[in-house]
């Protein structure tokens, strides 16, 4: 069995707990959906606390319903994994027995070792799920109680800070709920509390338990059958991206009886084997531990060929593993944001839903950008899904985010930029000339250096004109213009006439730059009244020392980077 197989097997169970957590959280949100009542917050709090008994009854029914599904799914998963492992092994053992290389075959149905292993693993899985159910029931009640108490405290504080305005109790609760629901969503409902007091989400804990158990089925059944057949040597496979403790053990031959020495493969090649106790087996983050993707195979001296070898490049291996962990963290961010959208939809708070929808598109774009930049990674849409974030909510979230983008683009005069939100994010995360130009315009508007009345299409037109007329010409002292900066565009337009109306006096004074036409810039370079002394400075981005010079023309001053051949900026005279 490989890591993907274990993950897919675990998903049949942790998917139930994803659904369970979502249903419990939706039920809690349903009990808060009457926040608009025209009553004071203290009365609302008493009303909500009185509902705890009813909430518990509803949650017990939800958990009981889902528990039956999870127990059945877990038992089926264990049996299927055991059957698959045995189907892979038994033909090989049968052939070895016919050749007289191992003892008499012990039938699986009569194997005490296999029965003992399966009984232990089934109990382990059942105990883990029962513990999760009990913890979730208790933590759901605790979360509801904390949520209403914190909401009321926040609402009272909001009203105390708005004594001069008419803020009702319902309005204050609505504002407070936006804050407390976000915190509730970030934390979720705890499924397990470990010995260090850390809270695990149901998905994380159940997924970890079931993936580990799924892997243990194949590994433990293999060990049981090896004991049945008197085989004591095993080989560990190898793969890129292994965890540090696993990487040092992969590709090696181990002795289950903890012996050490040398053996030979089918080609007569001498191979060292190590004591099983010398491996990281048994440690949570070690070989065949939590979320491990390694496997062991029987190794028969003189019959098997060593197919896997110890990892040489541990640095590359560890780097790939870290990248996969970043990807999983970004996937969790996406799932959490989808759940926030779902909760605000349940509460009926359209403004908060819109805000959450915009954030969701940002989270999804961050994930896409990271995966696209790492060639060994690929997008896993299945790990981004959230039960309860259905097609309706998804469609509304996309619509809200798209509407927000169009309003924002219009507010900064960028209607001629990307027409869709997806197009905006594609542009945002690449390093093309168009991307740099768009980012330059947005930054200039946001910083108040140009007005949105300029419009993005004029900004692009100005840049293209400057590039066409300036790149390739030579200055009076023989220096060739190789490029222009994006920053030059806003300096050609200038802030003297186009300063954003809401800019502060200090900003207006600091950024009161008179524009200079492309023709005036060109004239200053080719027919300057004065060429200043060359200056040297260290580039803050590259750390390299560069030379620059100022050209004073009749109607413009131009700053030129001699080292790179780039026009930096200009100012009208």
N, C-alpha and C positions, 0 to 999 in steps of 0.2 A: 504494500500500500504506500502511496506517496502523499505528500503534504496536501495536494489538491483534493485527492480522494478523501482524506481525513476531514478536510474543511467542508467538502460537500456533504459528507455524512453528518457532521456536526450541525450544519445549517438546517437540517430537517428538524432539529430539536431547538437550537437557539432561535430559529425563526418563530417558533411557538412563543418563546419568552420575549422576543421583540414585540410580538402581537400583544402578549399579556401586559407588558409594561405600558404600551401605548393605550390599551383599553383602560387600565387603571388610571393613567394620567388624564385621559379623556373624561373618565367618570368624575375625577376630582374637579376638572375644569367645568363640567356640567353643574356641579354643586355650587360653583362660583358665578355662574352665568347670570344670576339675578342681582349683580352688583349695582344695577341702575335703579334699584328700589329707592323711593324718596323717603328714606329713614336715616337716622344718624348712624354713624359707624359703630358706636358701642352696641347699639341694638342689633345691628347686622352681625357683629361678632358673636353675640349670644345666640342668635338664630343659627349661625353656621356651626358653632360648637355643639349645639343640640342635635345636629344632623350626623354626628360622628357614628352613632349606633347604626343608623340607616346606611351610611356609607360603608361601614364594615360588612354589613349583611350583603350588600351588593357586591363588594369586592371578594367576599368568600365564595359567592356563586360564580363569579368570573374565574377565580383561581381554580375552583373545583372543576369547572368545565375545561379549562386549559390544561390542568394537571393530568387528566385522563389521556389527553392527546399526547402530552410530552412523555408520559410513562410508556405508552404503547410505541411511540416513535423511538424511544431509547432502546427498548427491548428488541425491536425489529432491526435497528441499526447494528446492535452488537451481534445478533445472529447472522446478519448479512455479511458483516466484516469478517467474522470467524469462518463462515463458509467460503468466502472468497480467498482467505489466507490458506485454508486447507486445500482448496482446489488447486492452488498454485504449487503446493508442496508435495501432496500425496503421490502424483505421478513420478516425481524424482525419487522419493523414498522407495517406491515400488520397484523402480529400475535398479536402484542400488541393492535392494534385497535380492533380486534375481541374479545379480552378479556376485552375490556373496560378500559385499563390502560392508553391510551392516547386518544386525541380527534380524530375527523374525519380526514381521510387521504386526504391530498392535492396532487393532481396529479402533477408529476414532470413537465409536459409540461405547467402547469398553475402556477407553483411556481415562484413568483416574486423574491423571495430570491435567487433561483438557477440561474435565468436569470441574475440578477444583478452581482452575483459572477462570472459567466462565461464571461460576457461582460468585466468586470474589468480585469480578468486574461488574456483574449485574447489580450486586448489592451496592457497590461503590457508586454506580450511576444513579440508582434509586435514592440513595442517601443524599447525594449532591442536589438532586432535583427537589426532594422534600425540604431540605434545608433552605433552598432558594424560595420555595413557596411560602414557608413560614416567615422568613425574613421580609419578603415583599409585602405580606399582609400587614406586619407590624410597621414597616417603614412607610407604607402608603398612608396609614393613619397618622403617623408622626409628621409626614410631609404636609398633609392637609391641615393639621393643627397649626404647624409652624407658618404655613402659607397664609391662613386667614389672620393669625395674630400679627404677623409682620406687615400684612397689607393694611390692617387697621392702624397700626403704629405709624406707618408711612403716611397714611391718609390724614391722620390727626396733625402730623408735622407739616404736611402741605397746607392744611387749613390755617395753622398757626403762623405760617410764613406769608399768608395771603389775607391778612385781616382787613386790608383796605379794599379788597375786591370780593365780589359775590361768588365765592366758590362753594358749591353745595357738597354735602357729604358724598353723594353719588359720584360727582365729578372728581372729587379727591380720591375716592376709591378706584375709579377708572385709571387715573394717573398712577396710583400706587401699584395697581395690578400689573401694569405694563412692566414695571421694574421687578416685581416679585415673581411674575410668571417666567420672566427671562432667567432669573436665578433658579427657579424650580426646574426649568427645562435643562439648564446647564448641569444640574446635579442629577436629575432623573430620580427614579425610585431604586434604592439600593437593593441588590440581590444577594450580597454576601459581605460580611465584615471579617477581615482576616485578623490574625493574631497581633498585627501591628496597629490595628484600629483603622485600616484603610477600607473605604467603601468601594465595592465593585458593582458596576452596573450588571443587571441580570444577563444581558447579552454577552458581556465580557467574561463573566464567571462561568456561565453555562457553556459558552463556546470553548473556553479554555478546558473545562472539564471533559466535554464530549470529544473535542479534537484529541486530547491526550488519551482518553479512554479508547477512542477509535484506533489510534496508533498502538495502544497497549494490547488491544485484542490480537492484532496480527503478530506483534512481537512476543507476547506471552504464549499464544497458541504455538508459535514456532518453537519457543523454548520448551514447551510441554512435549511437543512431538520429537524434538531432539533428544530429550530425556528418555522418551519411550524407545527410541531407536539406538541409544547409546552414542550419540554424536555430541562432541563437546567443543569443537572449533566452529567459530562463526566469523563471517566477514561483514564489515560495515561499508555501505555504499558511500559515495561522495558526490557533492554538488556545489555549485557556486552559490555564494550568499549565506553559507553556514554561519551559525553563531560562533563566537570565539571558543567556547568550551567544546563545542561539537567539532569545530574545524581541526583541532589537534588530534582527534580520535578517528575522523573519517578516513576510509580507505585501508584501515588496519585489520589484522586478523587477531581475534581474542579467544581465550580459553575460558569457557563457562565454569570450569573447575578451578580457575585461578592459577593455572600453571603457566610457564613461560619457556621459550626456547625457539627452535626452528623446525619448520616442516617443508614439504615440497609440493608444488602444484603438478598438474598433468604434464607439464613440459620439463619437469625435473628441476625447476628453478627453486633455489633455497629462499624461503620466506620466513621472516621473524613473526612470532605471535606473542601476545602480551596477556597478562592476567586481566580478567574481566573487571576485577575490583580496582585496577589502575585507571580505568576509564572514568568519564564524568557521569556514567550511568547512575541514576538515583538522585541526581541533583535537579531541581526544578528547571534550570536553564541549561542542563547538560544533555548528553546523548540520550535520545529516546524520551526526553522529558517533555515539559509543557510546550506545545506548538512546534515540536521538533519534526523535521521532515525526513529524517534518516530511517534506514531499515537495516536489519541484519539478515544474513543468509547462512545456511549450513555450509561449512567448508570441509570437504573430504580430501585428506592428503592423497596426492597422486591422481586425483580425479578432477577436481576443480581447477580452473585457471583464475588467477587473481585479476579481476576485471576493474577494480577500483584501487586508487592509490592515494596516499596521504597528500593533503593540500600543501603546495609549496608557497604560493603567494597569499599569505594570510592577510596582508594589508588590503589587497584587492577584494578578497573575500569579505573582510569586515566592512569595507566601504559599501559594497553592494547591499549587505545586510542593513546598514544604517539607512540607506536610501529607501529600502522597502518599509522600514519603520516610519519614516517621514510620510511616505505615501499613505500608510494606514492611519496616521494621525490626521492627515488632511481629509481622508474619507470619513473619519469620525466627526470632523467639523461639519461636513456636508450633511450627514445624518442628523446631527443635533439641530442644525438650522432648519431642516425640513420639519422636524418635530415642533420647533417653535412656531412655524407657520401654522401647523395643524392645531396647536393649542389656542392661538389667537383666533383662528377660524371658529373654534368651538365656543370661545367667549363672545364672539360677535364683534370684536374690536377691529374694524376695517383699517383704521390708520396704522395700528400696530402690525397688522397683517401685511400691509404694504411695505412697511419698513423692514419686516423680517424677510419678505420676498426679495427685496433689493439686496440684502445681505447674503441671501442664499445664492444668488447669481455670482456674487463676489467669491464666495467659498468654492463654488463649482469651478470658477475660472482659475482660482489659485491651484486647485488640484490638477486641472487640465494642463496648466502651464508647467507645473513641476514634472508631471509624467512625460510631457512632450520633450522636456530638456534632458531626460535621462534615457538613453537608448535601450537599456536593459529592463525598463519598466513598461507596463501597459495598463490602460484604463480598465478597471473592474467595476462596471456599472452595478453588478449584483451586490457589491459591498457598499453601495451608496443608497440602497433602497430602505425605506421606512414603512412598515405596515401602518396603514391609516392615512398616509400621505397619498391619497388616491388621485385618480385622473382629474377629477373636478378641482381639487385643491392645487394640483400641479399646474393645471391650465390657468387658474386664477392667479397663481403666484407668478407665472411667466408674464401674464397680461399686466399685472400691477408693476412688475419690474420694468417692462418695456415702456409703459406709460411714464413712469418716473424718469427713465432715461431720456425720453423725448422732451419732457418738460425741462430737464436739466440742460440738455443740448441747446434748446431754444433760449434758455436764460443766459447762456454764455455766447450766443451767436454762432453756434456750431451746427446748425441744421444741415449744412452741406457736407458734414462729416459722415461717419458710418450711420446707416439708416436703421440698423437694428442693434439691440444690446449685445447680441452674440458677435456682431461685427466690431463693436466697440472693444470688447474684451480681446478679440483676435488681434486688433491693432495695438491694444495696450501692452500685450505681452510679447510682441516681437520687436526686433531692433531695426526695422526697415527705415528708409528715409521718410516715408509717409507717417510711420509711427512716431518718429522723433519730431516731425513737424507738428503733428496733432498735439503731442504732449507739450511742446513748446508753446503752442497757442493757449491751451488750457491753463498752463502755469502762468502765462503772462496776464490772462484775464483774472485768474484767482488772486494774483499778487497785486492787482490794481494797476499794472503797467500799461495796459491798453483797455479800452472799453469794449464790451461785447457788441456795441454798435458797429465796430469795425467789420465783424463777421469773418468766419473762418475762410470762406472762399476768397475774400480780398487778401487775407493773410497768406494763403497759398499762392495766389497770383503774384503778390509782391515778392515772395521767396523765389518763385520760378523766374520772374523777370530779372532779379538780381543775379541769380545763378547763370542765366543765359548771357547776360551782358557783361558780367565781371570775370567769370572763370575763363582763364586762357589769355587774358590781356597781360601786358607787362607795365610795371610802374616806370616812372621817369628814370629811376636809377637801376632799371633792368631786372627787377624781381618779378617772377611769373606768379600770377594768382592761380593757385591750385584748387581752392575750395572756399566756401563761406560758412559761417556758423548759423544755426537756427536763430540764435539771439540777435543776429544782425537784422533780421526781418522786423522785429518789434522796434529796433532803433531807427530803421528807415522810416517806419510809420510814425514813430515818436509819441510822446505822451503830452507834449505841449498843448495840443488841441484835443486829444482824445483821452485824456485822463478820466478814469472811471469816476462818475459823479459822486459816489459815496466814499471816495478815498479821503483819508484824514489829511489835515493840513501838513503834518510832518511828512507824510508819504508824498504829498504833492510837491513839497519843497525838495525832497530828496530825489524824486523821479521826474522832475520837470525838464524832460529832454526834448529839445526841438528836433523834429524829424528832418531827414535829408533824403532827397530823391535819389534814385539809382544813378541818374545822370550826374548829379552833384558828387556822389561817391566816386564815380568813374573819373570825373574831372580832377578831383583831389588827388587821386593816385597817379594820373598821367601828367597833370599840370599843377603841381603843388606850389604854393607860395613859399612853403618851408618844409623841410624834412628834419624831424627831430633826431636827437642822438639815440643810437641803438641801445636798448636796455636788456638786461638779462634777468630772468626770473625762473624759479622752480615751478614746474607744472604740478599743482596739488593733486592731480589725478594720476599722473604717471611717475612723478618724482624726478623727472628729467629736467635738466636746465635748458631753457629755450630763450631765443632772442625775439624781441618785438620792437616796433617802431611806429611813430605817429606821423601821418601825412596831413599837413594843414592846407586845405584848399580854400578857394574863395567863399564857398557856401557850405563846406562840410569838413569835419575832422575825422580821419579814418585811422583805426588801430589795426595793425597788420602783424601777424605772427610769421616772422621770417623763417623759423625752423620748419614749420609745417606748410608754409605757403598759404595760410588761411586768413581771410579778413575776419576780424573778431567782432568789431562793432563800429558805430559811427554816431556823430551828433551834428545837427545843423548849426551853422554860424549866422 
